[in-house]
Amino acid sequence: MNRLVLTAQLLERGALRYTPAGLPALDLSLKHESQVTQDGQPRQVFFEIKARAIGAVTQQVAGLEMGSTHGFAGFLGSQRNGRGVVFHVTELD
């Protein structure tokens, strides 16, 4: 199963564009910070991840304030160049 649910802050949002199939698309940069428990020990987690919204969810994402924190859900896929991953956002909480 490939499903990611993440609470994150919206750092960057690119310009609205359209896929070759005519779907609206937005490229995003998200930042996550939290504390988790690993092997019984607390651990601080901090990372930034590239994300992409395609289709109907782009309207919701376009309305978010920069710097605001939200729940994002979706899946991980490869970037166009095949290096690294991108978080494909399909739902917004």
N, C-alpha and C positions, 0 to 999 in steps of 0.2 A: 504494500500500500504506500502511496506517495501523497501524504497530506500534511500540510504545515499550518499550525494555528499560532499566531504570534501577536503579542501586544508590542506595538512599536510607535516611534515618533516619526512623523513625516518630515524628512530633511530637505528633499528636493523633488520637484515635479517638472518634467519636461513639457514641451509644447504638445498639444493635441495633434495626433497624426492619424493616418488611416492605413490599415493593412492592405495588401493587394486584393483581399476579398471584400474590402470596403468597410471593415469594422473599425470603430474608433479605438485608439490605443494611447496609453500614457506610460512613459518610463518614469520610475520613481527611485528614490533612495530612502531607505528606512533605517532607523537606529533602534536597537533593543538594549535595555539594561535590566538586569534582575539578579537575584541571588537564588541559587539552587543548592540542593544537597547532593553531593557525589561521594559515594562510599562512606556515608555518615558524616561527612565534613561539609561545612558551608563553602560555597564558591561563588565569587562575583563573576557574572557573565556580561560582556559588553561586545557588541559587534554592529557593523553596518552591512546591509545587504541590498543589492540591486533588485528591483522589483518591476513588474510590468502588469498593467491592467488592460484587458482587451474586452471589448463588447459593452454590455449594459452597465457593468460596474464602473466604467470610466466616468459616468455622470456623477456618481457618488464620490469617487476619489477626487474629481475636479473641484468639488465643493468643499473639500477639507481645508482648514487653515494650516498654513505652513507652521511647523513646530508642534502641532497638536498630536496627541497620542490616541490611538485607536486599536481595535482588534482587527487583524487581517487574517484571512484564511485562504488557502489555495494549495498549490503544488510546486515542486521544484523541477526545473527543466534546464537544459544546457543553453548557454548563450549562443548567439548566431555564429560566432567563430569557433564554437566547440570547446572553448576554454572557460572554466568556471561555471557557476550556476546562477540562475535568475529565479526569483520567487514570483510565480504567476498568481496574482491576486484574483480570486474569483468571488470572494465574499468580503463584506465590510460590516463590522459590528458597530 
